[in-house]
Amino acid sequence: MDPRSEVLLRQAELFGGPALLAGLPADDLLGQLPQAAGWSWHAGDQSMLDARFAGRSTFGVSPPAATVETAVLFLPKSRELTAYLLDALAARLPGKLLYLVGEKRAGVERAAKQMAAYGTPRKLDSARHCQLWQVRVDQAPAEPDLTSLAQRYSLPLADGSLEVVTLPGVFSHGRLDVGSALLLEHLNQLPDGHLLDFGCGAGVLGAVLKRRYPDSHVTMLDVDAFAVVSSRLTLAANGLQADVISGDGIAAAPAELSAILSNPPFHQGVHTHYQASEDLLRQASRHLRKGGQIRLVANRFLKYPPLIEQHIGICHTLADADGFRIYQATSR
């Protein structure tokens, strides 16, 4: 069981009634707290929770409408996202108790200070390298408007500027990361057909693909609900249309793709996590048509070429700059 869940269960009597567990891990916590409900924005966690506890967890960027007596936020990585989530929960809990649980190294003590806007936070427990905090919501905030928290920037490109909209918690919030910038320089001569932006984030790559290849069908896929909304906002800001879907990794992608383009994720929370990227390389050929391409950017230190050659085809390095490489392979 996740150590944060273990800390919560040390105080299980506090959560015996209707409680909302926001950002909960996909473990047995709902089984231990039969009256609790979950709220997840991670498609993989939601899929596992739904398989085990059907109907007890909701997926999306806003808390479910059901009335609850208390709520627990499992601390996310992003400080901006934490602020939104705390406000979203506190707005539903005037005069009630709101809890925060997280790892010490993830900054739970710092995040607990954000709860001072609602009342006086107090630490209830510390174990398993985690802490549990509580606050009574004496000053409930207004329901936050997520879109008002979006950061927007204009990305200058050869065929005109692209307007990018990013929400709190989305990768590279408010700016273009170095790896994606390098990949954008190497999108020429893609095969016609169905293009996939895997791990779409704020939708920069997918939007550029749709504008550059207007006759192609573009699908954008991400595990994070906030990224899916960001991508849709970016498309709308540029008058573009594409399919934007949530799913847990490449298994959720369509078949018969002509190309997969990606700046694949390798972080999850405060932990380094390579599973989604390695699964992409191992399974990409199942989703590519024969002769389809994969083109991705990766940190130079990541040993992706052997995986690409084993599972897809001959790996070519198209670029090597600023600590990143662009790899390309054609499906056998």
Secondary structure, DSSP 8 states (H G I E B T S, - for coil): --HHHHHHHTTGGGGSSSEEEET--SSSHHHHSTT-EEEE-BHHHHHHHHHHSTTSEEESSS--SS--SEEEEE--S-HHHHHHHHHHHHTT-TTSEEEEEEEGGGTHHHHHHGGGGTS--EEEEEETTEEEEEEE-SS------GGGG-EEEEE--TT--EEEEE-TTSTTTTS--HHHHHHHTT--S--SSEEEEES-TTSHHHHHHHHHSTTSEEEEEESBHHHHHHHHHHHHHTT---EEEE-SSGGGS-SSEEEEEE----EETTEE--HHHHHHHHHHHHHEEEEEEEEEEEETTS--HHHHHHHTS--EEEEEETTEEEEEEE--
